[in-house]
C-alpha cells in the first residue's frame, strides 16, 4: 500500500491555490530561478484579483522563494553557489542536531514507519536505475521525517518552516536527478539504522557527512550550468 502524505495543508481559498501552484512551480524549476514576477501577467493567467495574487506572493516571500526590492519588484530567488553555501552550512549543523535528537526522541513506531518509507523509496525505478532519487515533500521526504522525529519545536520551525522549501528547491533542481542517487539512498539507510540503534552521536556524524556530500554535488552542478 503506498504511503500517503498527510502533511499537505488543505486548499481553502483562491490565494491558497495560487500559493500552492506557484510554490510547486518554483521549487520544481518550472518557473526558473531569477525570473521576474509580473503581477499583471500572473493575475491574468490565473484569473484572480491583484489582491489575491499579492497575498500568495507575500506567503512565497516568507518561504524565501521570492524576494521583493523597492522600485524593482519581485523575482524568484537565484540559485547561486554563495547562497547554497550559506543555506547548507546551517542545514548541516541543524539537521545533524535533529538526527541526534531523533535517536533519543523517536518512538519505536515512528522508526518503523521511517524504515518502511525508506523501503518504499528503494522500490522506485529511477533509484534502481541509479539515475535519480525523487522524494515528494512532507512525510514522504526522508529529511522531513527525521526533523519531525527530533520533537523539537525550534528546529521544526527553522527547518520545516523558514528553510524547507528553499532547501527543497536546490534538492529538486540539482540534487535528486543525479548519479549520486544510489549513494544518497545508502547514506539514508545508514542514518536510519543509527537512529534505530539509538546512537545519536553516529546519526549526527552520518547526517552531517551526507549533507556535506550533497552540497558538494549541487555546487558542482551549479558551476557546470553557469559555465
N, C-alpha and C positions, 0 to 999 in steps of 0.2 A: 504494500500500500504506500503510495507516495506521501512524503512529508508535506504538510501544509504550512503556510506561513501566516500565523495568527497576528503578526505584528503590524500589518498594514492598517493604517488609520482609515476609518470609513469616509467615503467621499460624500459629503452632505451638501455643500454649497457649490455654486459655479466656480468660485475662487479656489475651492479645494481641488476641483477637477483640473483647472488650468495649472495650478501649482504642481500637482502630481505629474501631469503630462510634461511640463517644461523641465521639471526636476529630472525625470527619467531621460528626456532627450539630451539634456546637458551631460548627465553622468555617463550615458552610453556613447556620447560623441555625435549624436545626430544633429545637435547644434554645436558647432565647433568651438573650441576654446578661443577666447579673444573676440568672438562675434559681438558686434554692436547690437544692442537690443532696441528695436524700433517699436515703440508703443502703438503708433497708428497701424502698422502692419500686423502686429500680433492681435490687436483688438479686432481688426477686420477678419483675420484668419479664423479666429475662434468665435467670432460674432458675440463679443462681450463688450461691456462698457469699459472706458478707461479706468474708472474707479475700481472695478472688479479686477482688472489686469494689474493695477498698481498694488492691490492687496496681495496678489500672488507673487509679484516681483519683490515686494518687501519681505515675504517669507523666504524667498530664494536668497536674498541678501543675508538674512540671518543664518542660512545654511552655508554661507561663504561660497556660493556657486556663482553669484554675480556681484559686481561692485559698482557703486554709483559715485560719480565725481561731479562736482559743481561745474556747470557750463559745458559738460562733456556728455553726460547721460550715463546710462547703464550699459555694461557689457559683461559677457561671460568671462570668468577669470582665465588667465593664461596658465598653461601647464609649462612651467619652467623648471630647470634643474635647481635654481635657487629656492623656489617655493617648495619643491619636492623635499629638499634637504631640511628646510625649516619644519615642515609637517612631519616628516618621517623620523627625525631625531626625537621629537616629542612623542610620536606614536610608539617608537621602540621602547622608550622608558616607561610609558604608561601602560602599554599592553603587556610588557614584561611584568609589571607590578600586578596587573589584572590576573595574569597566569598564576602568580604566587598565591594570590588571594583565592582564586578559583580552586586551587588544590586544597585549600583549607575549608572553603565555604560551600562548595557544590555538594548537593545531596547525591547519594548513590544513584538515585533515579535520574537526576539531571545528567550525570556522567554517562549512564547507559543510553539516554536519549542522544547525547552528543556522539557517542560511538556509533549509534545507528544512523545518524545523519551522515557521518563520515563514510560509513559503508555504502550509503546511497550515492554519495559523491563518486565513490570508486567505480560505480556501475555506469557512469556516463561515458558515452562513446568517445568524445573528444579527449577525455582524460586517458582512456585506454589506448588511444592512438598517440598520446604524448604530445598533442598539439595545443591543448587548452584546458583550462580548469575554471569554468564559469560557475559562479555561485550567485544565486538570487539573494536579494537583500533581506535583512531581518533574520528571523530564526533559522533560515536555511543557509546563512552565512556563518562559516566556522568562527571567524573573528568576533562577530556579533554575539555568538553563543558563549564564547569564553568570557567576554566582557560582562555579559549578564550574569555569568556564573560567579563573578567576583563578589556580587552582592554589596557593592559599594556605590552609594548614590552619587558622590562627586565624580568618580571615574565614569559612571554611566552617563552623566550629563555632559562631560567633556568628550568622550569617545563615541557615544551613540547619539549625541545631540549636536554639539558645535562642529565636530570634525568628521563625523561618519561619512557624509555624502561627498565631501571634497576628497577624502581619502579614497572612497569608492570610485570617484572619477578617475584618479590615477590608476587604480587597480583594474578597472574595466577597460580603459583605453590603452594601457601599456603593459599590464601585468598578467591578465587572465589568459590571453592568447599568446602563449609563449612556450618555447621548448623546455622552459623550467617547470612546466606544469606538473610533470610526474614527480620531480624532486620536491616541489612545494607540497604536494599531497603526502609524500612520505614524511616530510617535516611536520605536517599537521598531525599525522598519526603518532609520531614520537611525542609531541606535546600532549596529546590526549592521554597517552599511556602514562606520562609523568604525572598528570593531574589525577588519573585513576589510582596511581600508586601513592598519592598524597605527598609527592616530592615537589614542594613548591619551589625550592631553590633550582632544581633541574628544569622545571617547567619554565621558570623565568628566563634562565640562560638560553634554552632552546627557542623560546619566542623571540628574544632579542636577536639571536643569530638569524632566525627566519626572516624577520622584518628587515634586518640589515642587508641580507641577500636579495630580498625583494626590491629594496631601494636601489641597490646597485644595478639590478636588471632593468628597472624602469628608467634609471638615469641614463644607461647606455642606449635604450630605445629612444628617449627624447633627443639625445645628442645625434642619433642616426637620422631622425626625422628633420632635425634642424640643420643638418649638414648640407 
